[in-house]
Structure formats: C-alpha cells, structure tokens
C-alpha cells in the first residue's frame, strides 16, 4: 500500500489506535490535539504522521518513531506546504519553543534540510 496524505479528513475508526500511539509519544490525546487543519499521513490504514496547520503556522508536526528516516516526514511536510500554498497562504512558520533539546535538534536539522530558514521565533519557508 502507498503512503497518502489526507487533508482535513474525518478520522476513521481504523485510524484511532495508530493516531493515539502517535500522539501519546508527545503526551497528547485526540481530544487535546491542537485545533486547525489536520494533515494525516496514512500507510496501510495506519496514521504514521500528522501535521496541524493554523493559517501559516504549523502548530504540530510528528511522525511515528517506527517510521522515521523513511521519507514520511518529507512527504507529509511537502504535501502540507502544497495544501497551504493552494489555499493562498504565503509562507509556513513553525516555532520550536517548549521542545526538549533532543527532538529540537533533530527537528532543526530536518527543517533546514527541507529548505526552511531560521528566524528569531522559529523557522519559516516562503511558499
């Protein structure tokens, strides 16, 4: 089965368990998910990644630890940015404030590799 990105779709029952596992890694539940447009990365009927956008802000970006380093984050981010651009959003911004040092270092490297530019409040990328 192929990796697909679903934008603002209803969370199907078969996705609930895998979404819960993804969110649990950050101490979240589906009920406490940040509000905004959801961008779900689905593989084999499982949620393997999730981005949440609010206008130009990416307020949440995560990939299941079991599927990291396989291009899921790259594809999820690229499709999310394309969606934002199609909806007239001129740039994407992501703040890393409040993240622990280890995930922040990994995310810094990932965002730089994805063409984001660092600014005082986090990262941005013109679309």
PyMOL commands that place a pseudoatom at each C-alpha (Angstrom):
pseudoatom trace, name=CA, resn=UNK, resi=1, chain=A, elem=C, hetatm=0, pos=[0.000, 0.000, 0.000]
pseudoatom trace, name=CA, resn=UNK, resi=2, chain=A, elem=C, hetatm=0, pos=[1.115, 3.533, -0.723]
pseudoatom trace, name=CA, resn=UNK, resi=3, chain=A, elem=C, hetatm=0, pos=[1.667, 6.449, 1.636]
pseudoatom trace, name=CA, resn=UNK, resi=4, chain=A, elem=C, hetatm=0, pos=[-1.115, 9.020, 1.263]
pseudoatom trace, name=CA, resn=UNK, resi=5, chain=A, elem=C, hetatm=0, pos=[-1.844, 12.366, 2.857]
pseudoatom trace, name=CA, resn=UNK, resi=6, chain=A, elem=C, hetatm=0, pos=[-5.407, 13.205, 3.861]
pseudoatom trace, name=CA, resn=UNK, resi=7, chain=A, elem=C, hetatm=0, pos=[-6.179, 16.876, 4.470]
pseudoatom trace, name=CA, resn=UNK, resi=8, chain=A, elem=C, hetatm=0, pos=[-8.938, 17.798, 6.933]
pseudoatom trace, name=CA, resn=UNK, resi=9, chain=A, elem=C, hetatm=0, pos=[-10.500, 14.399, 6.672]
pseudoatom trace, name=CA, resn=UNK, resi=10, chain=A, elem=C, hetatm=0, pos=[-12.599, 12.757, 9.311]
pseudoatom trace, name=CA, resn=UNK, resi=11, chain=A, elem=C, hetatm=0, pos=[-10.536, 10.431, 11.471]
pseudoatom trace, name=CA, resn=UNK, resi=12, chain=A, elem=C, hetatm=0, pos=[-11.764, 6.998, 10.503]
pseudoatom trace, name=CA, resn=UNK, resi=13, chain=A, elem=C, hetatm=0, pos=[-12.293, 4.328, 13.190]
pseudoatom trace, name=CA, resn=UNK, resi=14, chain=A, elem=C, hetatm=0, pos=[-9.418, 2.186, 11.871]
pseudoatom trace, name=CA, resn=UNK, resi=15, chain=A, elem=C, hetatm=0, pos=[-7.054, 5.150, 12.338]
pseudoatom trace, name=CA, resn=UNK, resi=16, chain=A, elem=C, hetatm=0, pos=[-7.926, 5.803, 16.007]
pseudoatom trace, name=CA, resn=UNK, resi=17, chain=A, elem=C, hetatm=0, pos=[-5.450, 3.359, 17.549]
pseudoatom trace, name=CA, resn=UNK, resi=18, chain=A, elem=C, hetatm=0, pos=[-2.459, 4.422, 15.446]
pseudoatom trace, name=CA, resn=UNK, resi=19, chain=A, elem=C, hetatm=0, pos=[-3.301, 8.115, 15.940]
pseudoatom trace, name=CA, resn=UNK, resi=20, chain=A, elem=C, hetatm=0, pos=[-3.420, 7.542, 19.703]
pseudoatom trace, name=CA, resn=UNK, resi=21, chain=A, elem=C, hetatm=0, pos=[0.042, 5.942, 19.605]
pseudoatom trace, name=CA, resn=UNK, resi=22, chain=A, elem=C, hetatm=0, pos=[1.453, 8.845, 17.592]
pseudoatom trace, name=CA, resn=UNK, resi=23, chain=A, elem=C, hetatm=0, pos=[0.003, 11.439, 19.948]
pseudoatom trace, name=CA, resn=UNK, resi=24, chain=A, elem=C, hetatm=0, pos=[0.951, 9.511, 23.109]
pseudoatom trace, name=CA, resn=UNK, resi=25, chain=A, elem=C, hetatm=0, pos=[4.627, 9.984, 22.266]
pseudoatom trace, name=CA, resn=UNK, resi=26, chain=A, elem=C, hetatm=0, pos=[4.036, 13.721, 22.862]
pseudoatom trace, name=CA, resn=UNK, resi=27, chain=A, elem=C, hetatm=0, pos=[1.732, 13.231, 25.846]
pseudoatom trace, name=CA, resn=UNK, resi=28, chain=A, elem=C, hetatm=0, pos=[-1.361, 14.188, 23.820]
pseudoatom trace, name=CA, resn=UNK, resi=29, chain=A, elem=C, hetatm=0, pos=[-4.710, 12.594, 23.118]
pseudoatom trace, name=CA, resn=UNK, resi=30, chain=A, elem=C, hetatm=0, pos=[-7.050, 13.114, 20.153]
pseudoatom trace, name=CA, resn=UNK, resi=31, chain=A, elem=C, hetatm=0, pos=[-9.217, 15.284, 22.408]
pseudoatom trace, name=CA, resn=UNK, resi=32, chain=A, elem=C, hetatm=0, pos=[-6.250, 17.556, 23.188]
pseudoatom trace, name=CA, resn=UNK, resi=33, chain=A, elem=C, hetatm=0, pos=[-4.961, 17.797, 19.630]
pseudoatom trace, name=CA, resn=UNK, resi=34, chain=A, elem=C, hetatm=0, pos=[-4.255, 21.398, 18.646]
pseudoatom trace, name=CA, resn=UNK, resi=35, chain=A, elem=C, hetatm=0, pos=[-7.086, 22.870, 16.582]
pseudoatom trace, name=CA, resn=UNK, resi=36, chain=A, elem=C, hetatm=0, pos=[-6.572, 23.644, 12.918]
pseudoatom trace, name=CA, resn=UNK, resi=37, chain=A, elem=C, hetatm=0, pos=[-6.377, 21.833, 9.609]
pseudoatom trace, name=CA, resn=UNK, resi=38, chain=A, elem=C, hetatm=0, pos=[-5.236, 18.225, 10.017]
pseudoatom trace, name=CA, resn=UNK, resi=39, chain=A, elem=C, hetatm=0, pos=[-2.891, 16.631, 7.514]
pseudoatom trace, name=CA, resn=UNK, resi=40, chain=A, elem=C, hetatm=0, pos=[-2.689, 12.873, 8.165]
pseudoatom trace, name=CA, resn=UNK, resi=41, chain=A, elem=C, hetatm=0, pos=[-0.028, 10.612, 6.668]
pseudoatom trace, name=CA, resn=UNK, resi=42, chain=A, elem=C, hetatm=0, pos=[-1.619, 7.179, 6.223]
pseudoatom trace, name=CA, resn=UNK, resi=43, chain=A, elem=C, hetatm=0, pos=[0.172, 3.935, 5.365]
pseudoatom trace, name=CA, resn=UNK, resi=44, chain=A, elem=C, hetatm=0, pos=[-1.536, 0.528, 5.499]
pseudoatom trace, name=CA, resn=UNK, resi=45, chain=A, elem=C, hetatm=0, pos=[-4.595, 2.110, 7.142]
pseudoatom trace, name=CA, resn=UNK, resi=46, chain=A, elem=C, hetatm=0, pos=[-2.473, 3.486, 9.982]
pseudoatom trace, name=CA, resn=UNK, resi=47, chain=A, elem=C, hetatm=0, pos=[-1.615, 7.051, 10.894]
pseudoatom trace, name=CA, resn=UNK, resi=48, chain=A, elem=C, hetatm=0, pos=[2.167, 7.326, 10.601]
pseudoatom trace, name=CA, resn=UNK, resi=49, chain=A, elem=C, hetatm=0, pos=[2.406, 11.125, 10.631]
pseudoatom trace, name=CA, resn=UNK, resi=50, chain=A, elem=C, hetatm=0, pos=[0.375, 14.202, 11.439]
pseudoatom trace, name=CA, resn=UNK, resi=51, chain=A, elem=C, hetatm=0, pos=[0.712, 17.921, 10.787]
pseudoatom trace, name=CA, resn=UNK, resi=52, chain=A, elem=C, hetatm=0, pos=[-1.721, 20.532, 12.063]
pseudoatom trace, name=CA, resn=UNK, resi=53, chain=A, elem=C, hetatm=0, pos=[-1.760, 23.973, 10.478]
pseudoatom trace, name=CA, resn=UNK, resi=54, chain=A, elem=C, hetatm=0, pos=[-3.452, 27.205, 11.534]
pseudoatom trace, name=CA, resn=UNK, resi=55, chain=A, elem=C, hetatm=0, pos=[-3.049, 29.659, 8.680]
pseudoatom trace, name=CA, resn=UNK, resi=56, chain=A, elem=C, hetatm=0, pos=[0.667, 29.970, 8.079]
pseudoatom trace, name=CA, resn=UNK, resi=57, chain=A, elem=C, hetatm=0, pos=[1.576, 28.376, 11.417]
pseudoatom trace, name=CA, resn=UNK, resi=58, chain=A, elem=C, hetatm=0, pos=[2.394, 24.684, 11.643]
pseudoatom trace, name=CA, resn=UNK, resi=59, chain=A, elem=C, hetatm=0, pos=[1.355, 24.052, 15.233]
pseudoatom trace, name=CA, resn=UNK, resi=60, chain=A, elem=C, hetatm=0, pos=[2.069, 20.331, 15.289]
pseudoatom trace, name=CA, resn=UNK, resi=61, chain=A, elem=C, hetatm=0, pos=[4.289, 18.038, 13.229]
pseudoatom trace, name=CA, resn=UNK, resi=62, chain=A, elem=C, hetatm=0, pos=[5.057, 14.445, 14.183]
pseudoatom trace, name=CA, resn=UNK, resi=63, chain=A, elem=C, hetatm=0, pos=[5.984, 11.118, 12.598]
pseudoatom trace, name=CA, resn=UNK, resi=64, chain=A, elem=C, hetatm=0, pos=[5.703, 7.775, 14.400]
pseudoatom trace, name=CA, resn=UNK, resi=65, chain=A, elem=C, hetatm=0, pos=[9.097, 6.767, 15.710]
pseudoatom trace, name=CA, resn=UNK, resi=66, chain=A, elem=C, hetatm=0, pos=[8.802, 3.377, 13.957]
pseudoatom trace, name=CA, resn=UNK, resi=67, chain=A, elem=C, hetatm=0, pos=[8.540, 5.052, 10.543]
pseudoatom trace, name=CA, resn=UNK, resi=68, chain=A, elem=C, hetatm=0, pos=[11.133, 7.803, 10.863]
pseudoatom trace, name=CA, resn=UNK, resi=69, chain=A, elem=C, hetatm=0, pos=[14.006, 8.121, 8.392]
pseudoatom trace, name=CA, resn=UNK, resi=70, chain=A, elem=C, hetatm=0, pos=[11.878, 6.666, 5.569]
pseudoatom trace, name=CA, resn=UNK, resi=71, chain=A, elem=C, hetatm=0, pos=[10.653, 9.849, 3.902]
pseudoatom trace, name=CA, resn=UNK, resi=72, chain=A, elem=C, hetatm=0, pos=[7.323, 10.093, 5.718]
pseudoatom trace, name=CA, resn=UNK, resi=73, chain=A, elem=C, hetatm=0, pos=[8.132, 13.469, 7.274]
pseudoatom trace, name=CA, resn=UNK, resi=74, chain=A, elem=C, hetatm=0, pos=[9.431, 14.838, 3.980]
pseudoatom trace, name=CA, resn=UNK, resi=75, chain=A, elem=C, hetatm=0, pos=[6.292, 13.758, 2.103]
pseudoatom trace, name=CA, resn=UNK, resi=76, chain=A, elem=C, hetatm=0, pos=[3.926, 14.920, 4.867]
pseudoatom trace, name=CA, resn=UNK, resi=77, chain=A, elem=C, hetatm=0, pos=[5.588, 18.329, 5.073]
pseudoatom trace, name=CA, resn=UNK, resi=78, chain=A, elem=C, hetatm=0, pos=[5.742, 18.762, 1.276]
pseudoatom trace, name=CA, resn=UNK, resi=79, chain=A, elem=C, hetatm=0, pos=[2.041, 17.910, 0.879]
pseudoatom trace, name=CA, resn=UNK, resi=80, chain=A, elem=C, hetatm=0, pos=[1.085, 20.152, 3.797]
pseudoatom trace, name=CA, resn=UNK, resi=81, chain=A, elem=C, hetatm=0, pos=[3.030, 23.074, 2.299]
pseudoatom trace, name=CA, resn=UNK, resi=82, chain=A, elem=C, hetatm=0, pos=[1.423, 22.452, -1.104]
pseudoatom trace, name=CA, resn=UNK, resi=83, chain=A, elem=C, hetatm=0, pos=[-2.008, 22.474, 0.554]
pseudoatom trace, name=CA, resn=UNK, resi=84, chain=A, elem=C, hetatm=0, pos=[-1.184, 25.738, 2.328]
pseudoatom trace, name=CA, resn=UNK, resi=85, chain=A, elem=C, hetatm=0, pos=[0.036, 27.319, -0.902]
pseudoatom trace, name=CA, resn=UNK, resi=86, chain=A, elem=C, hetatm=0, pos=[-3.128, 26.225, -2.744]
pseudoatom trace, name=CA, resn=UNK, resi=87, chain=A, elem=C, hetatm=0, pos=[-5.147, 27.942, -0.019]
pseudoatom trace, name=CA, resn=UNK, resi=88, chain=A, elem=C, hetatm=0, pos=[-3.352, 31.268, -0.534]
pseudoatom trace, name=CA, resn=UNK, resi=89, chain=A, elem=C, hetatm=0, pos=[-1.012, 31.088, 2.425]
pseudoatom trace, name=CA, resn=UNK, resi=90, chain=A, elem=C, hetatm=0, pos=[2.233, 32.932, 1.512]
pseudoatom trace, name=CA, resn=UNK, resi=91, chain=A, elem=C, hetatm=0, pos=[4.633, 31.196, 3.908]
pseudoatom trace, name=CA, resn=UNK, resi=92, chain=A, elem=C, hetatm=0, pos=[4.833, 28.493, 6.530]
pseudoatom trace, name=CA, resn=UNK, resi=93, chain=A, elem=C, hetatm=0, pos=[6.092, 29.103, 10.056]
pseudoatom trace, name=CA, resn=UNK, resi=94, chain=A, elem=C, hetatm=0, pos=[6.982, 26.689, 12.821]
pseudoatom trace, name=CA, resn=UNK, resi=95, chain=A, elem=C, hetatm=0, pos=[8.026, 27.559, 16.366]
pseudoatom trace, name=CA, resn=UNK, resi=96, chain=A, elem=C, hetatm=0, pos=[10.068, 25.068, 18.356]
pseudoatom trace, name=CA, resn=UNK, resi=97, chain=A, elem=C, hetatm=0, pos=[9.590, 26.874, 21.669]
pseudoatom trace, name=CA, resn=UNK, resi=98, chain=A, elem=C, hetatm=0, pos=[8.965, 24.473, 24.500]
pseudoatom trace, name=CA, resn=UNK, resi=99, chain=A, elem=C, hetatm=0, pos=[10.500, 21.408, 22.838]
pseudoatom trace, name=CA, resn=UNK, resi=100, chain=A, elem=C, hetatm=0, pos=[13.128, 19.402, 24.693]
pseudoatom trace, name=CA, resn=UNK, resi=101, chain=A, elem=C, hetatm=0, pos=[16.702, 19.685, 23.375]
pseudoatom trace, name=CA, resn=UNK, resi=102, chain=A, elem=C, hetatm=0, pos=[16.893, 16.265, 21.692]
pseudoatom trace, name=CA, resn=UNK, resi=103, chain=A, elem=C, hetatm=0, pos=[13.785, 16.494, 19.499]
pseudoatom trace, name=CA, resn=UNK, resi=104, chain=A, elem=C, hetatm=0, pos=[14.526, 20.157, 18.860]
pseudoatom trace, name=CA, resn=UNK, resi=105, chain=A, elem=C, hetatm=0, pos=[17.988, 19.363, 17.454]
pseudoatom trace, name=CA, resn=UNK, resi=106, chain=A, elem=C, hetatm=0, pos=[16.526, 16.696, 15.157]
pseudoatom trace, name=CA, resn=UNK, resi=107, chain=A, elem=C, hetatm=0, pos=[13.722, 18.977, 14.015]
pseudoatom trace, name=CA, resn=UNK, resi=108, chain=A, elem=C, hetatm=0, pos=[16.184, 21.836, 13.399]
pseudoatom trace, name=CA, resn=UNK, resi=109, chain=A, elem=C, hetatm=0, pos=[18.228, 19.609, 11.090]
pseudoatom trace, name=CA, resn=UNK, resi=110, chain=A, elem=C, hetatm=0, pos=[15.091, 18.324, 9.341]
pseudoatom trace, name=CA, resn=UNK, resi=111, chain=A, elem=C, hetatm=0, pos=[13.659, 21.803, 8.734]
pseudoatom trace, name=CA, resn=UNK, resi=112, chain=A, elem=C, hetatm=0, pos=[16.980, 23.125, 7.422]
pseudoatom trace, name=CA, resn=UNK, resi=113, chain=A, elem=C, hetatm=0, pos=[17.172, 20.169, 5.013]
pseudoatom trace, name=CA, resn=UNK, resi=114, chain=A, elem=C, hetatm=0, pos=[13.594, 20.930, 3.892]
pseudoatom trace, name=CA, resn=UNK, resi=115, chain=A, elem=C, hetatm=0, pos=[14.530, 24.491, 2.930]
pseudoatom trace, name=CA, resn=UNK, resi=116, chain=A, elem=C, hetatm=0, pos=[13.194, 26.339, 5.961]
pseudoatom trace, name=CA, resn=UNK, resi=117, chain=A, elem=C, hetatm=0, pos=[15.038, 29.439, 7.130]
pseudoatom trace, name=CA, resn=UNK, resi=118, chain=A, elem=C, hetatm=0, pos=[15.703, 30.126, 10.783]
pseudoatom trace, name=CA, resn=UNK, resi=119, chain=A, elem=C, hetatm=0, pos=[14.337, 33.293, 12.375]
pseudoatom trace, name=CA, resn=UNK, resi=120, chain=A, elem=C, hetatm=0, pos=[14.171, 34.531, 15.957]
pseudoatom trace, name=CA, resn=UNK, resi=121, chain=A, elem=C, hetatm=0, pos=[10.740, 32.993, 16.612]
pseudoatom trace, name=CA, resn=UNK, resi=122, chain=A, elem=C, hetatm=0, pos=[11.477, 29.650, 14.925]
pseudoatom trace, name=CA, resn=UNK, resi=123, chain=A, elem=C, hetatm=0, pos=[11.507, 28.629, 11.261]
pseudoatom trace, name=CA, resn=UNK, resi=124, chain=A, elem=C, hetatm=0, pos=[9.777, 29.867, 8.119]
pseudoatom trace, name=CA, resn=UNK, resi=125, chain=A, elem=C, hetatm=0, pos=[9.581, 28.988, 4.450]
pseudoatom trace, name=CA, resn=UNK, resi=126, chain=A, elem=C, hetatm=0, pos=[8.150, 31.198, 1.702]
pseudoatom trace, name=CA, resn=UNK, resi=127, chain=A, elem=C, hetatm=0, pos=[5.618, 29.268, -0.380]
for i in range(1, 127): cmd.bond("trace and resi %d" % i, "trace and resi %d" % (i + 1))
show_as sticks, trace
zoom trace
